[in-house]
Amino acid sequence: MSSFTAGTKSISLSEYGLTTEYIQYQLSPEVLHQRTLDAGLGQEADSGALAVNTGEFTGRAPQDRFIVRDEITDEKVWWGPVNKPFDPDKFDVLYDKVISYLNERELFVRDCFVCSDQKYRMGVRVINEYPWSNYFAYNMFLRPTDEELQDFEAEWTVINAPGFHADPDADGTRQHNFAILNFTRKVVLIGGTGYTGEIKKGIFSALNFILPVFRNTLPMHCSANVGEDGETAIFFGLSGTGKTTLSTDPSRKLIGDDEHGWTAEDSVFNFEGGCYAKVINLSAENEPEIFGAIRKGAILENVIMDADGGVDFADTTITQNTRVSYPLYHIDNRQESSIGENPKHVFFLTADAFGVLPPISRLTPAQAAYHFISGYTAKVAGTETGVNEPVPSFSACFGAPFMPLHPTKYAEMLSRKMKESGANVWLVNTGWTGGSYGVGTRMKLKYTRAMIRAALSGALGLYTYDTYHIHSVFGVAQPRECPGVPAELLSPRATWKDDKAYYDTAFKLSNAFRENFRKFESYASEEIRRGGPQRYAY
């Protein structure tokens, strides 16, 4: 049997080589929730959310992500340790193996869209081995109406087989898990990992190639929201920097929390129909909107629960990367269209575990391009094996693992868009103050929110010598005053007890910035190169 029927629509899967009789198409979230429980693949939390364990992998595996090197990608992709080439013939053989594996199993199939702007919308078919993976696709992608399903055409397909293990020697993978993009066949092939983030990031990676190359649109790893005045703000940041938390603001409407496009028509649109938020140390007090979104219809990943279904959000027994996915309609204060106007404020979020960057600072265009290409945050002790003290972490464009083109391509597009829109650009440190990790403390969320609101409202004022101080190592302009924030917190040096220790640490970090940027220097202009720290430690 190579086709199945949902409602009045008959769909053939023969083009994928799938002939299994056990096909479940477009099941509701309620049914997928129950199917997961019935199969013993998850539990129900006391909130009504479904809780699952993703197995061996509790996060993405960037070393096991590949792009098929073909006529489309050969001269356009920035090949290297981030974008690893995969042989087309090897892909075809591995694809057939995965299809043979799936033909012996029940499958869950979902048709959905990405890109909320109709002019850029793309149909995606997701084929899953597990019901909760298909449930995740329902939450995260845009949900077609029954009428749209009648004429649905899938431009890309995600084939997701967590239980299939590759043979690295025979299949050309690094180990048994893999996520491979094939732009000729328009397929994302995922195997050996149950981590659902690979599904959404596979399509995000495809859009990061398609939109700038063919649609003159900048794809961004960022969240976005809009104020009552219609002004849009976007927030770039790596995992753990507060991208979802800070964009989910009760005083502003959420456009989306992770992936957006900035169009040639000067609008910003969400790629997705849901949110995928970290829940480590989540509380109703600090993040009420996200906490409230965890109810029936949400999926918790790798959390620890008690016998009554109570979740301990502080428990990292399985992973620090505990997550929840939920549809955007779980957030009451959202932008219904998931589209915003030209951004007026751009925020770069970093969790500086060294405690030397200002909690907020204004960037020049050159500094904005430099920090965008750098994509800095820090790893802290306990996040990875062998990490015992803060370690600088750089991810170009705040999303290197998902960016097929050279980072300067995206940086040039962003710089042009910011200049055309006249957007203000801010660097926000959501990390440590009063010392490095282990000595200082994490910046309080209420202060970070106050600084961002002050920037959005114009309360931080125009740049003058009286209102801003230039950081002596990084050259960024830090405000001297901010409503709702103690003045001493605005100067990172003033929060340290030892000036020499502060500057030694600041120079250590600035040298890490400069060393990381060496690989981009030949592609960057002199103006951009001068946007970084200009001094070495003695």
KOLTORNU-448341 format. One line per field, with one value per residue (C-alpha): residue in one letter; y, x, z. Coordinates in steps of 0.05 Angstrom, whole numbers, padded with zeros to 5 digits, m for minus. Last residue first. Example, Ala and Ser with C-alpha at 12.3 -4.5 7.8 and 13.67 -1.06 7.14 Angstrom:
residu <- s,a
v <- m00021,m00090
u <- 00273,00246
w <- 00143,00156
This chain:
residu <- y,a,y,r,q,p,g,g,r,r,i,e,e,s,a,y,s,e,f,k,r,f,n,e,r,f,a,n,s,l,k,f,a,t,d,y,y,a,k,d,d,k,w,t,a,r,p,s,l,l,e,a,p,v,g,p,c,e,r,p,q,a,v,g,f,v,s,h,i,h,y,t,d,y,t,y,l,g,l,a,g,s,l,a,a,r,i,m,a,r,t,y,k,l,k,m,r,t,g,v,g,y,s,g,g,t,w,g,t,n,v,l,w,v,n,a,g,s,e,k,m,k,r,s,l,m,e,a,y,k,t,p,h,l,p,m,f,p,a,g,f,c,a,s,f,s,p,v,p,e,n,v,g,t,e,t,g,a,v,k,a,t,y,g,s,i,f,h,y,a,a,q,a,p,t,l,r,s,i,p,p,l,v,g,f,a,d,a,t,l,f,f,v,h,k,p,n,e,g,i,s,s,e,q,r,n,d,i,h,y,l,p,y,s,v,r,t,n,q,t,i,t,t,d,a,f,d,v,g,g,d,a,d,m,i,v,n,e,l,i,a,g,k,r,i,a,g,f,i,e,p,e,n,e,a,s,l,n,i,v,k,a,y,c,g,g,e,f,n,f,v,s,d,e,a,t,w,g,h,e,d,d,g,i,l,k,r,s,p,d,t,s,l,t,t,k,g,t,g,s,l,g,f,f,i,a,t,e,g,d,e,g,v,n,a,s,c,h,m,p,l,t,n,r,f,v,p,l,i,f,n,l,a,s,f,i,g,k,k,i,e,g,t,y,g,t,g,g,i,l,v,v,k,r,t,f,n,l,i,a,f,n,h,q,r,t,g,d,a,d,p,d,a,h,f,g,p,a,n,i,v,t,w,e,a,e,f,d,q,l,e,e,d,t,p,r,l,f,m,n,y,a,f,y,n,s,w,p,y,e,n,i,v,r,v,g,m,r,y,k,q,d,s,c,v,f,c,d,r,v,f,l,e,r,e,n,l,y,s,i,v,k,d,y,l,v,d,f,k,d,p,d,f,p,k,n,v,p,g,w,w,v,k,e,d,t,i,e,d,r,v,i,f,r,d,q,p,a,r,g,t,f,e,g,t,n,v,a,l,a,g,s,d,a,e,q,g,l,g,a,d,l,t,r,q,h,l,v,e,p,s,l,q,y,q,i,y,e,t,t,l,g,y,e,s,l,s,i,s,k,t,g,a,t,f,s,s,m
v <- 00870,00850,00866,00927,00943,00907,00897,00947,00961,00898,00921,00987,00952,00909,00835,00775,00770,00782,00726,00670,00720,00737,00681,00706,00777,00757,00712,00770,00813,00758,00755,00831,00834,00782,00820,00884,00857,00824,00889,00928,00882,00886,00880,00915,00981,00946,00922,00994,00993,00956,01016,01059,01014,00997,01020,01077,01074,01117,01120,01085,01040,01058,01001,01008,00936,00951,01022,01019,01086,01121,01147,01203,01260,01243,01241,01186,01202,01179,01115,01131,01121,01075,01013,01025,01036,00973,00934,00961,00946,00875,00864,00891,00847,00786,00794,00791,00724,00730,00739,00691,00623,00652,00715,00775,00828,00815,00752,00736,00772,00818,00861,00890,00942,00963,01023,01014,01067,01022,01027,01024,00963,00927,00940,00915,00854,00836,00846,00803,00748,00744,00754,00689,00648,00611,00546,00578,00530,00510,00582,00611,00676,00704,00665,00621,00639,00608,00635,00585,00598,00547,00471,00450,00379,00348,00402,00450,00436,00496,00553,00563,00634,00677,00710,00713,00738,00758,00795,00827,00854,00878,00914,00944,00973,01000,01032,00993,01017,00981,00940,00895,00918,00862,00838,00784,00726,00685,00732,00708,00746,00778,00821,00868,00903,00963,00998,00935,00944,00923,00858,00792,00734,00751,00743,00782,00749,00766,00703,00655,00584,00605,00601,00526,00493,00461,00453,00441,00414,00430,00424,00349,00284,00298,00373,00384,00457,00450,00398,00377,00350,00290,00258,00207,00263,00291,00302,00338,00309,00343,00375,00376,00427,00415,00407,00458,00491,00559,00588,00578,00611,00672,00675,00676,00703,00689,00626,00594,00560,00537,00500,00508,00522,00544,00516,00562,00551,00567,00578,00620,00686,00748,00814,00869,00917,00897,00866,00819,00805,00731,00699,00641,00635,00664,00691,00752,00763,00823,00872,00892,00820,00806,00740,00770,00770,00698,00669,00701,00695,00679,00604,00582,00633,00704,00753,00793,00833,00894,00917,00984,00981,01035,00982,00945,00888,00825,00785,00725,00712,00663,00707,00694,00756,00759,00770,00711,00662,00662,00698,00658,00589,00580,00600,00568,00500,00510,00528,00464,00422,00465,00447,00372,00370,00404,00340,00302,00229,00215,00158,00185,00250,00261,00332,00327,00375,00323,00373,00412,00350,00366,00312,00301,00242,00191,00127,00161,00206,00189,00160,00103,00042,00061,00102,00047,00087,00074,00077,00086,00162,00158,00228,00242,00317,00335,00400,00430,00394,00411,00422,00433,00398,00413,00488,00476,00435,00493,00487,00490,00529,00490,00481,00451,00403,00383,00367,00323,00287,00274,00251,00199,00166,00143,00210,00236,00313,00345,00418,00470,00537,00607,00666,00711,00684,00714,00664,00625,00549,00505,00438,00368,00314,00240,00190,00123,00052,00010,m00040,00010,00056,00012,00004,00079,00090,00042,00076,00144,00116,00092,00158,00199,00160,00175,00249,00252,00293,00359,00386,00455,00475,00443,00468,00486,00555,00536,00573,00538,00466,00478,00474,00429,00380,00373,00342,00381,00348,00353,00302,00350,00396,00343,00378,00367,00313,00256,00186,00185,00241,00231,00253,00294,00310,00372,00366,00411,00351,00321,00265,00211,00189,00133,00079,00064,00084,00150,00168,00149,00192,00255,00239,00235,00301,00334,00316,00264,00292,00224,00157,00106,00032,m00002,00009,00024,00083,00094,00169,00180,00123,00164,00177,00221,00216,00275,00270,00262,00234,00178,00134,00115,00066,00000
u <- 01008,00938,00921,00883,00834,00771,00725,00693,00761,00756,00688,00716,00776,00728,00717,00733,00808,00794,00743,00789,00826,00761,00769,00838,00812,00753,00797,00844,00786,00767,00836,00840,00775,00801,00865,00825,00778,00833,00872,00810,00795,00727,00688,00621,00653,00689,00622,00596,00520,00512,00538,00479,00427,00375,00302,00313,00382,00443,00516,00501,00555,00586,00629,00704,00718,00777,00766,00690,00666,00621,00552,00505,00554,00599,00538,00498,00424,00379,00374,00300,00286,00228,00260,00327,00293,00252,00315,00349,00289,00284,00358,00347,00287,00325,00378,00449,00480,00526,00601,00652,00637,00624,00667,00662,00613,00565,00552,00511,00453,00501,00463,00496,00451,00438,00394,00358,00362,00322,00369,00431,00404,00386,00454,00490,00445,00458,00533,00533,00494,00545,00602,00582,00598,00536,00507,00486,00452,00512,00537,00476,00492,00517,00581,00582,00636,00644,00692,00704,00685,00716,00712,00690,00715,00647,00599,00551,00581,00626,00603,00604,00608,00573,00598,00569,00633,00602,00546,00596,00638,00578,00549,00617,00622,00551,00566,00542,00504,00517,00478,00501,00572,00621,00670,00632,00673,00609,00586,00515,00507,00447,00452,00393,00366,00319,00278,00258,00220,00148,00125,00095,00070,00000,m00032,00023,00023,00000,m00040,00019,m00008,m00028,00045,00044,00085,00153,00188,00261,00312,00383,00417,00412,00387,00400,00392,00338,00319,00254,00229,00164,00105,00074,00048,00105,00157,00181,00251,00254,00282,00234,00168,00115,00058,m00014,m00042,m00004,00063,00046,00035,00108,00129,00085,00102,00177,00208,00151,00123,00191,00238,00304,00321,00261,00293,00242,00219,00164,00110,00084,00150,00188,00167,00165,00202,00183,00225,00200,00269,00251,00279,00266,00256,00275,00275,00221,00166,00123,00109,00066,00097,00081,00077,00147,00163,00222,00265,00251,00259,00326,00351,00425,00417,00420,00453,00428,00397,00337,00293,00250,00191,00156,00081,00067,00038,00104,00127,00166,00222,00267,00331,00370,00360,00347,00360,00316,00340,00295,00341,00409,00388,00323,00345,00408,00384,00318,00352,00385,00319,00289,00342,00339,00266,00276,00344,00311,00269,00326,00309,00376,00401,00373,00354,00347,00327,00303,00299,00326,00375,00384,00402,00410,00437,00426,00465,00471,00512,00580,00619,00576,00602,00552,00597,00648,00599,00546,00482,00433,00358,00316,00311,00282,00261,00248,00238,00210,00215,00170,00109,00046,m00020,m00082,m00132,m00090,m00103,m00178,m00168,m00127,m00052,m00012,00053,00111,00131,00072,00050,00122,00130,00068,00102,00162,00114,00084,00152,00179,00166,00152,00148,00122,00140,00104,00139,00112,00154,00099,00050,00091,00086,00146,00142,00083,00055,00039,00046,00061,00066,00094,00084,00145,00175,00177,00216,00278,00276,00268,00329,00371,00348,00369,00437,00450,00426,00467,00531,00520,00511,00576,00569,00604,00612,00584,00609,00679,00689,00650,00620,00564,00557,00605,00584,00514,00468,00512,00521,00555,00504,00503,00523,00506,00541,00591,00532,00499,00437,00415,00389,00418,00418,00343,00294,00256,00184,00136,00066,00035,m00028,00001,00009,00056,00034,00085,00120,00140,00099,00062,m00004,00025,00052,m00013,m00050,m00010,m00013,m00089,m00095,m00045,m00091,m00067,m00046,m00033,m00021,00010,00017,00012,00085,00103,00150,00197,00194,00154,00109,00081,00014,m00038,m00114,m00153,m00226,m00213,m00144,m00130,m00069,m00024,00032,00000
w <- 00565,00546,00474,00451,00395,00416,00355,00307,00276,00234,00209,00183,00153,00112,00128,00083,00098,00171,00180,00203,00248,00285,00336,00357,00364,00407,00450,00459,00484,00534,00565,00564,00604,00653,00666,00670,00723,00764,00764,00786,00845,00881,00816,00807,00786,00728,00700,00697,00690,00756,00795,00769,00802,00749,00747,00700,00667,00681,00657,00591,00562,00495,00466,00459,00482,00528,00556,00553,00528,00579,00560,00583,00594,00535,00490,00457,00454,00510,00550,00560,00485,00499,00469,00503,00570,00560,00546,00608,00652,00625,00641,00711,00724,00698,00750,00724,00745,00805,00813,00841,00810,00741,00734,00778,00802,00744,00704,00642,00609,00573,00523,00461,00429,00358,00340,00274,00219,00173,00114,00158,00195,00131,00100,00161,00164,00091,00099,00162,00127,00071,00121,00155,00093,00070,00100,00167,00216,00258,00257,00294,00330,00264,00275,00337,00387,00455,00507,00564,00637,00685,00694,00625,00617,00600,00578,00613,00681,00686,00642,00567,00543,00490,00428,00358,00324,00257,00294,00341,00284,00244,00304,00321,00251,00254,00323,00384,00446,00511,00561,00619,00605,00586,00640,00678,00651,00643,00588,00571,00506,00474,00411,00410,00347,00354,00301,00264,00197,00209,00241,00219,00262,00236,00304,00340,00409,00479,00494,00486,00479,00408,00390,00393,00448,00454,00521,00536,00585,00560,00627,00618,00648,00722,00711,00763,00771,00733,00781,00747,00786,00752,00817,00822,00815,00749,00719,00652,00588,00540,00556,00502,00503,00481,00551,00593,00594,00563,00633,00650,00585,00599,00674,00665,00730,00779,00745,00749,00699,00729,00664,00618,00551,00500,00434,00410,00357,00288,00254,00203,00235,00192,00192,00143,00102,00032,00019,00075,00144,00158,00226,00271,00347,00392,00348,00336,00410,00427,00477,00549,00574,00546,00512,00474,00536,00555,00485,00471,00542,00532,00544,00472,00427,00417,00370,00393,00345,00361,00320,00327,00320,00373,00419,00416,00372,00385,00354,00368,00331,00288,00226,00152,00109,00047,m00025,m00047,m00083,m00048,00017,00026,00002,00043,00112,00093,00088,00155,00187,00158,00191,00254,00264,00257,00294,00353,00362,00395,00380,00347,00303,00238,00204,00129,00108,00036,m00022,m00071,m00101,m00036,00005,00079,00125,00200,00228,00284,00281,00279,00232,00172,00107,00102,00102,00155,00195,00198,00209,00265,00253,00316,00310,00239,00216,00142,00132,00064,00024,m00030,m00004,m00043,m00008,m00051,m00005,00056,00048,00056,00120,00147,00148,00214,00213,00243,00316,00351,00297,00284,00358,00355,00297,00342,00396,00350,00335,00267,00235,00164,00160,00096,00086,00043,00035,00049,00024,m00006,00046,00103,00160,00135,00144,00125,00146,00122,00176,00172,00229,00209,00234,00221,00172,00115,00160,00158,00083,00076,00121,00080,00015,00042,00062,m00009,m00040,00010,m00006,m00080,m00065,m00023,00040,00053,00124,00137,00206,00202,00131,00068,00061,00014,m00053,m00102,m00091,m00063,m00124,m00167,m00110,m00043,00004,00068,00134,00208,00254,00286,00302,00346,00373,00444,00491,00450,00479,00491,00475,00540,00537,00580,00553,00583,00627,00681,00727,00675,00630,00614,00551,00504,00538,00472,00503,00528,00460,00426,00476,00460,00385,00391,00427,00380,00322,00271,00203,00172,00207,00161,00175,00107,00092,00019,00026,m00033,m00024,m00087,m00065,m00008,m00042,m00012,m00016,00010,00031,00105,00110,00061,00051,m00006,m00022,00000
